[in-house]
Amino acid sequence: MNAQNESEENVKVQKQILEMESFAKMYLGSEALIRYATLKTAYPEKAFYAVAVIAQLAKQNNIKSQLSDSEFKGLLMKLETNENKNFRIVRK
């Protein structure tokens, strides 16, 4: 693979990441968005993983509305501890 092909591939991947991030951010409330921005600055890999999980949950219709900050924090804690591979957002 030459340098131009690698560059084009990187551009495609970056575009897909931005699209996934935009989609996932629609499911975050205002305070959760602030938490996400802070996480992205400090831990970009964790932030990417979090939006990937949120996008997947949303596509599977496991998230019906925006997550509050506490719900997003709970999701991050589950991701951190890897307690459960199948995430479900349960509202009380």
N, C-alpha and C positions, 0 to 999 in steps of 0.2 A: 504494500500500500504506500503510495507516495504522499508527500507532505500536503498536497492540495486535497487529496481524498480524505486524509485525516482531519484537515481543517474543516471541510464540508461536513464531515461526520460529527465533529465537535459542535458545529453550529446547529445541526439538527437535534442533537442531544440537549443542548442548552435551550432550544426552543420548546422541546417537549417538557423539560423541567419547569420552565416558566408557565406553560399552559397548565400543567398539573398543579403548580402552586396557586395560580389564579383560581382554578376550580375549587381547590381545597379551602382557600381563604374565604370563599362565599359561605362556608359552613362555620366560620368563626365569628363570635360576637366581638364587639369593639374592644373589650378588655382582653379577650383571648388573642386578638390580633396584636395587641401591644406585647403580650407575653411571647407570642410567636416571633415578633420582630427582635425582641431581646434575645431569645433563644438562637435565632438565625445569626445574630451578630457574634454571640459567644461560642455557639456549637453548631456550625452549619450542617454537619453530617446528621446530627440529631434532629434538626429542624427539617431537613429533607426527608428523613425517615418518618417524622410525624405527619408531614403533609401527604406523603405517599399512603400512609395508613388511613388518614382522613379521606383522601380521594377514593381509596378502595372501598371504605365503609359507605361512602355516599353513593358510589356506583352500585353497591349491593343493596341500597335502600335501608341501610342500618342507621343512617342519620337522616332525620326528617326535617330538622330545623337547625339553626345556628347553635353552636356549643357555647356555653357560658365559660367564663374564665376558670371556674372551679371544675367544670367538666373537662376542659382542655388540660388542666393541671393533672386531673386524675388519669387521663389518657397517657400523658407524659410519664407519670409514675408507673403505670402498667408497662409502658414500653421500656422504661429503665430497668425494671425488675424482671421483665420477660415472664411474668406469672402465667399469662394466658396467650395462646396463639390465635384464638378466635375472639375478637373484640366486639362487644356490643355496647351501645350507649343506652343505659337504662335511666330513665327519668323517674324521680320519686315525687 
